Amino acid sequence: MADKENSKEVLKQKEVMFRGMSIDDLKKLDVRESVKFIPSRSRRSVLRKFDVIEKFVKRCEDSISRKKKIRTHLRDIVIVPRLVGMQIGIYNGKTFNDVNIVQEMIGHRLGEFSFTRQRVSHGTAGVGATKGSKALKK
């Protein structure tokens, strides 16, 4: 009997909640209905272009059903609960960076997870780059 209680506790711990609702329940909601659980700044953006987001989500679901990679240039799309669990290739200006969408990303934009600028790592100075190397050149 103690084993059954422990197994129920484990199941409760594994259930992922987002603002009082489980992710599975949020995935069932329409884009406009799931907006209630998104922060206000993102909510305003989603309500203004919900049709674009719905079209994107539908396209993603179609790609997954055909077992194709999802690739997009749309960096300004707000992440809604129906996108959780998908792997999306987001364009950064040069390549597509694969990003796994998790629940913590809800309300953020796709572009936040595919950086457009890289850290600069300078190599060694070439010949003529410093005064000392010019002396060696002569």
LINHU-V98574 format. One record per residue. N is the residue number from 0. RES is the residue in one small letter. PHI is phi in radians with two decimals (999 if undefined). PSI is psi in degrees with one decimal (none if undefined). NEAR is the number of other ideal C-beta (glycine too) atoms within 8 Angstrom. Layout:
n | res | phi | psi | near
N | RES | PHI | PSI | NEAR
N | RES | PHI | PSI | NEAR
//
This chain:
n | res | phi | psi | near
0 | m | 999 | -36.0 | 4
1 | a | -1.16 | -32.6 | 5
2 | d | -1.12 | -39.0 | 6
3 | k | -1.13 | -40.9 | 7
4 | e | -1.15 | -40.5 | 8
5 | n | -1.13 | -39.0 | 8
6 | s | -1.18 | -35.2 | 8
7 | k | -1.16 | -38.7 | 8
8 | e | -1.13 | -39.0 | 8
9 | v | -1.12 | -41.6 | 8
10 | l | -1.10 | -39.6 | 8
11 | k | -1.14 | -36.4 | 7
12 | q | -1.20 | -35.3 | 6
13 | k | -1.30 | -23.0 | 6
14 | e | -1.18 | 123.3 | 7
15 | v | -1.64 | 128.6 | 7
16 | m | -1.95 | 146.0 | 8
17 | f | -2.34 | 109.1 | 12
18 | r | 0.92 | 43.2 | 5
19 | g | 1.60 | -4.7 | 4
20 | m | -2.19 | 151.1 | 9
21 | s | -1.33 | 154.2 | 9
22 | i | -1.09 | -36.1 | 12
23 | d | -1.09 | -40.6 | 6
24 | d | -1.17 | -38.5 | 8
25 | l | -1.17 | -34.7 | 14
26 | k | -1.16 | -27.0 | 9
27 | k | -1.31 | -21.2 | 5
28 | l | -1.31 | 155.4 | 9
29 | d | -1.25 | 162.6 | 6
30 | v | -1.03 | -44.9 | 13
31 | r | -1.21 | -27.9 | 8
32 | e | -1.36 | -32.0 | 7
33 | s | -1.39 | -7.9 | 13
34 | v | -1.11 | -26.7 | 11
35 | k | -1.05 | -22.8 | 6
36 | f | -1.76 | 6.1 | 10
37 | i | -1.81 | 146.9 | 12
38 | p | -0.99 | 155.4 | 6
39 | s | -1.06 | -40.2 | 5
40 | r | -1.10 | -43.7 | 6
41 | s | -1.25 | -35.3 | 12
42 | r | -1.01 | -43.7 | 11
43 | r | -1.07 | -42.6 | 8
44 | s | -1.16 | -42.1 | 9
45 | v | -1.14 | -41.9 | 15
46 | l | -1.14 | -31.1 | 8
47 | r | -1.30 | -35.9 | 6
48 | k | -2.26 | 51.5 | 7
49 | f | -1.15 | -31.9 | 11
50 | d | -1.15 | -36.8 | 6
51 | v | -1.17 | -41.6 | 9
52 | i | -1.19 | -41.9 | 13
53 | e | -1.07 | -41.4 | 10
54 | k | -1.11 | -40.6 | 8
55 | f | -1.14 | -44.3 | 11
56 | v | -1.10 | -42.1 | 12
57 | k | -1.11 | -41.7 | 8
58 | r | -1.11 | -38.5 | 9
59 | c | -1.13 | -44.1 | 12
60 | e | -1.12 | -37.7 | 9
61 | d | -1.13 | -41.3 | 8
62 | s | -1.12 | -40.0 | 10
63 | i | -1.17 | -39.5 | 10
64 | s | -1.15 | -29.5 | 6
65 | r | -1.60 | 4.6 | 6
66 | k | 1.02 | 42.9 | 4
67 | k | -1.93 | 157.0 | 6
68 | k | -1.28 | 146.5 | 6
69 | i | -1.69 | 123.0 | 12
70 | r | -2.27 | 138.0 | 7
71 | t | -2.59 | 152.1 | 12
72 | h | -1.75 | -6.2 | 4
73 | l | -1.38 | 89.4 | 8
74 | r | -1.45 | -14.1 | 11
75 | d | -1.66 | 5.1 | 7
76 | i | -1.24 | 131.4 | 11
77 | v | -1.42 | 136.0 | 12
78 | i | -1.33 | 121.8 | 12
79 | v | -1.88 | 162.6 | 12
80 | p | -0.99 | -28.6 | 13
81 | r | -1.20 | -14.7 | 10
82 | l | -1.55 | -10.0 | 11
83 | v | -1.10 | 132.5 | 14
84 | g | 1.70 | -9.0 | 4
85 | m | -1.56 | 156.6 | 10
86 | q | -1.96 | 117.9 | 9
87 | i | -2.09 | 134.0 | 13
88 | g | -1.55 | 113.2 | 12
89 | i | -1.84 | 129.6 | 13
90 | y | -1.35 | 132.9 | 11
91 | n | -1.94 | 12.0 | 10
92 | g | 1.85 | -16.5 | 4
93 | k | -2.34 | -47.2 | 3
94 | t | -2.38 | 171.0 | 5
95 | f | -1.71 | 119.8 | 8
96 | n | -1.65 | 123.4 | 10
97 | d | -1.32 | 127.1 | 7
98 | v | -2.21 | 127.0 | 11
99 | n | -1.51 | 123.1 | 6
100 | i | -1.46 | 124.4 | 11
101 | v | -2.09 | 169.7 | 6
102 | q | -1.10 | -28.7 | 9
103 | e | -1.18 | -16.1 | 4
104 | m | -1.49 | -8.0 | 10
105 | i | -1.06 | 130.5 | 12
106 | g | 1.68 | -15.8 | 8
107 | h | -1.58 | 170.8 | 9
108 | r | -1.71 | 155.3 | 10
109 | l | -1.06 | -38.6 | 14
110 | g | -1.10 | -20.4 | 9
111 | e | -1.19 | -17.4 | 6
112 | f | -1.92 | 7.7 | 9
113 | s | -2.34 | 95.1 | 12
114 | f | -1.21 | 140.4 | 6
115 | t | -1.61 | -18.7 | 6
116 | r | -2.04 | 142.5 | 3
117 | q | -1.87 | 158.2 | 4
118 | r | -1.20 | 136.6 | 3
119 | v | -1.45 | 127.1 | 4
120 | s | -2.13 | 106.3 | 4
121 | h | -1.38 | 142.6 | 3
122 | g | -1.52 | -163.9 | 3
123 | t | -1.32 | 155.6 | 3
124 | a | -1.20 | 142.4 | 5
125 | g | -1.50 | 178.9 | 6
126 | v | -1.20 | 129.7 | 6
127 | g | 1.58 | -0.9 | 6
128 | a | -1.37 | -28.9 | 6
129 | t | -2.21 | 165.3 | 6
130 | k | -1.11 | -36.2 | 5
131 | g | -1.14 | -36.9 | 6
132 | s | -1.29 | -24.4 | 12
133 | k | -1.20 | -35.7 | 9
134 | a | -1.13 | -34.8 | 7
135 | l | -1.22 | -28.9 | 7
136 | k | -1.17 | -34.1 | 7
137 | k | -1.19 | none | 4
//
